[in-house]
Amino acid sequence: MTMTSDVLVMGGGGTGQLAAAYLRMRFPKLKVSVVEGPHKNRPIVGESLVEVSVDFLFELGMGAYLVEKHYPKYGLTYYFKLDIDNPADRTYLVDEIPTGPQILSFQINRFTFDREVRDRNVLNGVELIDGTVVGVDINSGDGLHQVTVQDAAGARQTLRARWLVDATGRNRVLQKQLQLQETVKEQKNVFWFRLKNFDPEIISHIQALKEPNRCYVPYYATHHFFGKGNWIWCIPMRSPDNEPLISIGITYRKDVYPHGEVRTMEQFLDCVGREHPVLVELIRSGTIVDTNFYSSYMWECRQRYSPDRWYIIGDAGDTVDPLYSVGLALSTLQIRQIAAIIQKELNGCDTAEFAKDLDTVLAAFQRGVTRDTTRLYQCMGDPYQCHLRVHLAVTKLFHLALPLLINDYLWDPLGVKLINWFASLETLEADSMKIQELIREVAANPKNRTLPNFIKVQSGASMNFGYYEHHREEDLAASLSKMAFHLARLRLSLLGKLGWRGLFSFSQHRALLKDVSRGLLLVPFFGTKLRENKLVRTMFSPRETKLARALSGPDPSLSRNIGD
C-alpha cells in the first residue's frame, strides 16, 4: 500500500509530535503524518522547560494546560560546594533567580505531556502511522521522498512525502544513511530516575550562602549540584494523579569523572554520597519509580537542513548537554526554522541560501552552548571557576539568544544573516575560551578562592530583567550592548585580581577592548529595529532580495539618512 503526505515526520516522540503539531497549525491545507514507531516505554528526559520552549507551546495553545497540569518553574538554581572533598561539610554557595521570573516557565512530566501533544494531534487531523522506518529513498529533485515502514506484524507499506522531517532521536535514520555523523571525543554518561513519597524539605538541609528570597518557594526550581567532573539535577514534577514526583539524574564526563561508572542506584548512592550526602538523604526518604541510563550519548551532525526538502531535528541530529535545559528549546527553534523554509518554498522562492544560513546559525547556538558546557566539566568541582562560567553562559542566553529568538530573528532571512555575522560559532567559542583562560588564571591564586574574594554575580543583571519588562525589537541593540559592557566590567575585575600581572596580560587587554568596541558599536542603533535599518538591510539582505532591488532600480530611501 502507498500513502502520500505533504509533510512526513519520522519519529513519534515528543519532538516529532511537536513538529507535527506546529506544522499542522501553520499549514492547515497540508497533510501532515507521523510515523510513530513501536509503542513501548522509552526513556524520556527533559522535564525542565525554558522560556523559549514555553513561548512555542503558548503559540500552540497549550498555555492553560501547562498552568493547570504542571508545576511553575522558578529558574535554574546552582549549588557550588565550597569543600567538595569533605562529605560532612554541607556549605554551598547558591546562585538562584533573585526575584520572580519575567517570563513563564514550567517543570513538566514528560510522559503525560508527550501523551497530551499526541492526543491533540489526533484531534487536529495529524495522521499517525504505526510502524518502524526500515528504508528511506531521498529524492534530490522535485519528486517525492519515499519511506518504507514495517508494522509489528511484519507488513510493509510505502509512504511518499514532499517534505521529510527526521525526529527519530537516537536511531538517527538520516544521519546514518547520509553519513553526516561527526565524532565527539569528550563523551558523557547520564543515569536518572524518578522518586515518589519523598520529603522535599531535605533539599534545604544545607548551609546555603545566598541572598534572602521571599519571592517564591525555592523548591520549585531546577536544582543543579556540581561535583568533580559531574553535575546532578533535581526537578520537581507532578504525577498524572497530581502526586509529587522528582526527577533526579547525574551527568558525568567519562574522562574526568573520578568515581567510576554510575549505571545503577547502588552506584549512584555510593558515588554521589562522596560529594553530596544531602541528595542521598533525599533519595532514601522516598521510593524509586523507574531508572534509566544512556552511555556515550554525545554526537554531532554535519548538516541538518537541505534544499532537497529533508530536515533533521533534535537528537536525530545533534545532542546537547542538559545543564541549561536547552534540548527541547533547540528542537522548538528547529521546528520554526523548518516551517520558515517550507513557507518560503510555498511562496515560490529558492530555499538553498536560506537553508544554509539557518543550518549555520543553529550549529553556532547548539555547539556554542554544548562545547562550552563540555569544557566546564574540567572545573565543576571548583566553585570559583564554575560559578563564574555558569554566570557567563546564563548572561549570553538571556542577553543574546533569548531576545533574538523572541523577536523571530533565527528564522528570518535577514535576521539570520545578521546573527551569523555578529555571533558566529568561531566568535562565540574564541570569546568564551579567552575569558575562561582569565578565570582559570585568577582561580590559581588561593587568596582569590576564599569566599570574601568571590566576585558576586547573583543579580537580575545576568537575567536581563530590564529587557524583559517589554522585550521589544527596538531594545535588542541595547540588550546586546549591555552584555558587551558587562563582560568588559567582569574582565576588568578579574584583571584587577591578578595584581601587577594583570598589567601585562596584553591578550586580555585586547579582548577587553573588543568588548568595549562591540558595546559602543551598538549604541547608534539604540531604539531602532535592526532589520528595518537601511544600512543593515543593504549589508545583509539575502541574495534574492538584492537581485530584486537591482532589477527594480535604486531605492530612493537610501539617499536619506542611512542610519535612521
Buried (B, 14 or more C-beta within 10 A) or exposed (E): EEBBBBBBBBBBBBBBBBBBBBBBBBBEEBBBBBBBBEEEEEEBBBBBBBBBBBBBBEBBEBBEBBEEBBBBBBBBBBBBBBEBEEBEBBBBBBBBBBBEBBBBBBBBBBBBBBBBBBEBBEEBEBBBBEBBBEEBEBBEEEEBBBBBBBEEEEEEBBBBBBBBBBBBBBBBBBBEEBEBBEEBEBBBBBBBBBBEEBEBEBBEEBEBBBEEBEEBEBBBBBBBBBBBBBBBBBBBBBBEEEEBBBBBBBBBBBEBBEBEBBEEEEBBBBBBBBBBBBBBBBBEBBEEBEBBBBEEBBBBBBBBBBBBBBBBBBBBBBBBBBBBBBBBBBBBBBBBBBBBBBBBBEEEBEBEBBBBBBBBBBBBBBBBBBBBBBBBBBBBBBBBBBBBBBBBBBBBBBBBBBBBBBBBBBBBBBBBBBBBEBBBBEBBBEBBEBBBBBBBBBBEBEEBBEEEEBBEBBEBBBBBBBBBEEBEBBBBBBBBBBBBBBBBEBBBEBBEBBEEEBEEBEEBBEBBEBBBEBBEBBEEBEEBBBBEBBBBBEEBBBEBEEEEBEEEEEEEEEEEEEEE
